[in-house]
């Protein structure tokens, strides 16, 4: 009889935690794992939030070959709302990545719901740096990611603009959705790479 009560107690706990949406890692904390899926990477050392802005900087060192990966990331101020089947809202994450063995930094945009729309070599997003005219930047998916992450072409020019800008507006096309826009507060970016 005691075993049956214990079974119901554990079953109730498991059912409650799965229904309440409890998860060991909230979305805002999924940072390095999304970019560095290499199990031989030591996540690290210099994670801090720059004072007065929303950028989080991380340095990772691969334990196998000592290659360093530098990340800067921030979330959009607003969230995108999606209909069925992706129901709900999600912010967009802007990520800068520099791998010490590569010459240039990379720029990624990541969502947790829905899928970016891809049109075979004609994929672009519209962006607006502060009050400048809107510009288009082409993008691709990366081998490392799914359709929830895009990699911006001409990342050097994009990052150069980010360093001089306080706000970034970005407009995207999504699968079975209208175009949607988000705003990033990017003032104070410290990216020497």
C-alpha positions as CSV (number, residue, x, y, z in Angstrom):
1,X,0.0,0.0,0.0
2,X,2.8,2.4,0.9
3,X,4.4,1.7,-2.5
4,X,1.3,2.7,-4.3
5,X,1.1,6.0,-2.4
6,X,4.8,6.7,-3.3
7,X,4.1,5.9,-6.9
8,X,1.2,8.3,-7.1
9,X,3.2,11.0,-5.3
10,X,6.1,10.8,-7.8
11,X,3.7,10.6,-10.8
12,X,1.9,13.7,-9.5
13,X,5.2,15.6,-9.2
14,X,6.3,14.6,-12.7
15,X,2.9,15.5,-14.1
16,X,2.9,18.9,-12.4
17,X,6.4,19.8,-13.5
18,X,5.7,18.9,-17.1
19,X,2.4,20.7,-17.2
20,X,3.6,23.9,-15.5
21,X,6.3,24.3,-18.2
22,X,9.2,24.1,-15.7
23,X,12.4,23.7,-17.4
24,X,16.0,23.5,-16.1
25,X,17.2,26.3,-18.4
26,X,15.1,29.3,-19.3
27,X,15.4,30.5,-22.9
28,X,17.4,33.6,-21.9
29,X,20.2,31.5,-20.5
30,X,20.7,29.4,-23.6
31,X,23.7,31.3,-24.8
32,X,26.9,29.5,-25.6
33,X,25.3,26.1,-26.2
34,X,23.4,27.4,-29.2
35,X,26.6,28.5,-30.9
36,X,29.2,26.1,-29.6
37,X,27.8,22.6,-29.8
38,X,31.3,21.1,-29.5
39,X,31.5,19.1,-26.4
40,X,35.2,19.7,-26.1
41,X,34.7,23.4,-25.4
42,X,35.1,24.9,-22.0
43,X,32.6,27.6,-21.4
44,X,34.0,30.2,-19.4
45,X,36.0,32.6,-17.9
46,X,34.9,36.1,-18.9
47,X,31.1,36.2,-18.9
48,X,29.9,39.6,-17.8
49,X,27.3,42.1,-18.7
50,X,28.7,45.5,-19.9
51,X,27.5,48.3,-17.6
52,X,24.7,50.3,-18.9
53,X,23.8,48.1,-22.0
54,X,22.4,44.8,-22.9
55,X,25.4,43.1,-24.3
56,X,26.7,39.9,-22.7
57,X,30.3,38.9,-23.6
58,X,31.6,35.3,-23.3
59,X,35.0,33.8,-24.1
60,X,35.2,30.0,-24.7
61,X,38.4,27.9,-25.0
62,X,38.4,24.6,-26.8
63,X,40.1,22.1,-24.5
64,X,41.5,20.1,-27.5
65,X,43.3,22.8,-29.5
66,X,43.1,25.9,-27.4
67,X,41.1,27.8,-30.1
68,X,39.2,30.7,-28.5
69,X,35.7,31.7,-29.4
70,X,34.5,35.2,-28.4
71,X,30.8,35.9,-28.3
72,X,28.7,39.1,-27.8
73,X,25.0,38.7,-27.6
74,X,21.9,40.7,-26.9
75,X,18.1,40.2,-27.1
76,X,15.6,42.3,-29.0
77,X,13.6,44.7,-26.8
78,X,10.3,43.4,-28.2
79,X,9.0,40.0,-29.0
80,X,7.6,38.5,-32.2
81,X,4.1,36.9,-31.9
82,X,3.4,33.8,-34.0
83,X,0.2,31.9,-34.9
84,X,-0.4,28.2,-35.1
85,X,1.6,25.9,-35.1
86,X,4.3,28.0,-33.4
87,X,1.8,29.8,-31.1
88,X,3.3,32.3,-28.7
89,X,6.0,34.9,-28.6
90,X,9.7,35.0,-28.7
91,X,12.5,37.6,-28.7
92,X,15.2,37.6,-31.3
93,X,18.8,37.1,-30.3
94,X,21.6,38.9,-32.0
95,X,25.0,37.1,-31.7
96,X,28.5,38.2,-32.8
97,X,31.1,35.4,-32.9
98,X,34.8,35.5,-33.5
99,X,36.8,32.2,-33.6
100,X,40.5,32.9,-33.1
101,X,41.4,30.6,-36.0
102,X,39.3,32.6,-38.5
103,X,39.9,36.0,-40.0
104,X,36.5,37.6,-39.6
105,X,33.7,37.9,-37.1
106,X,30.3,36.4,-37.8
107,X,26.8,37.7,-37.2
108,X,23.8,35.5,-36.3
109,X,20.2,36.1,-35.6
110,X,18.3,33.4,-33.7
111,X,14.6,32.8,-32.9
112,X,13.2,30.0,-30.7
113,X,9.8,29.7,-32.5
114,X,8.8,29.5,-36.1
115,X,11.4,29.4,-39.0
116,X,13.1,32.1,-41.1
117,X,11.9,31.9,-44.7
118,X,14.5,30.9,-47.2
119,X,14.2,31.5,-51.0
120,X,17.3,29.8,-52.5
121,X,20.1,32.4,-52.8
122,X,17.7,35.4,-52.6
123,X,17.5,35.6,-48.8
124,X,17.7,38.9,-47.1
125,X,16.6,40.9,-44.1
126,X,15.9,44.6,-44.0
127,X,17.7,46.6,-41.3
128,X,17.8,50.2,-40.2
129,X,20.7,51.6,-38.1
130,X,19.4,54.5,-36.0
131,X,17.6,56.9,-38.4
132,X,19.5,55.9,-41.5
133,X,17.7,54.6,-44.6
134,X,16.8,50.9,-44.5
135,X,19.4,48.5,-46.0
136,X,19.2,44.9,-47.0
137,X,21.7,42.3,-45.9
138,X,21.7,38.8,-47.5
139,X,21.9,35.8,-45.2
140,X,22.3,32.0,-45.2
141,X,21.7,29.2,-42.8
142,X,24.8,27.8,-41.3
143,X,25.7,24.2,-41.3
144,X,25.7,24.4,-37.5
145,X,22.1,25.6,-37.2
146,X,18.5,24.9,-38.2
147,X,16.0,27.2,-39.8
148,X,15.8,29.1,-36.6
149,X,19.2,30.8,-37.1
150,X,20.6,32.9,-39.9
151,X,24.1,34.0,-40.7
152,X,24.5,37.6,-42.1
153,X,26.6,38.1,-45.2
154,X,29.1,41.0,-45.2
155,X,29.4,40.7,-41.4
156,X,32.4,43.1,-41.3
157,X,30.2,45.9,-42.7
158,X,27.3,45.0,-40.5
159,X,29.4,45.0,-37.3
160,X,31.0,48.3,-38.3
161,X,27.6,49.8,-38.5
162,X,26.6,48.3,-35.1
163,X,29.6,49.9,-33.4
164,X,28.3,53.4,-34.4
165,X,24.7,52.8,-33.7
166,X,22.3,53.0,-30.7
167,X,19.4,51.1,-32.1
168,X,18.9,48.5,-34.8
169,X,15.5,47.7,-36.4
170,X,15.4,44.4,-38.2
171,X,12.6,43.0,-40.4
172,X,12.3,39.3,-41.2
173,X,10.1,37.0,-43.3
174,X,8.8,33.9,-41.6
175,X,7.2,30.6,-42.7
176,X,3.4,31.2,-43.0
177,X,3.6,34.6,-41.4
178,X,3.7,38.2,-42.5
179,X,6.9,40.2,-42.2
180,X,7.8,41.0,-38.6
181,X,10.1,43.6,-37.1
182,X,12.1,43.9,-33.9
183,X,14.2,46.5,-32.2
184,X,17.5,46.1,-30.5
185,X,19.2,48.4,-28.1
186,X,22.8,48.0,-29.2
187,X,24.5,51.0,-27.7
188,X,27.8,50.3,-26.0
189,X,28.9,47.4,-28.1
190,X,32.5,46.6,-27.3
191,X,33.8,44.3,-30.1
192,X,37.5,44.7,-31.0
193,X,37.5,41.7,-33.3
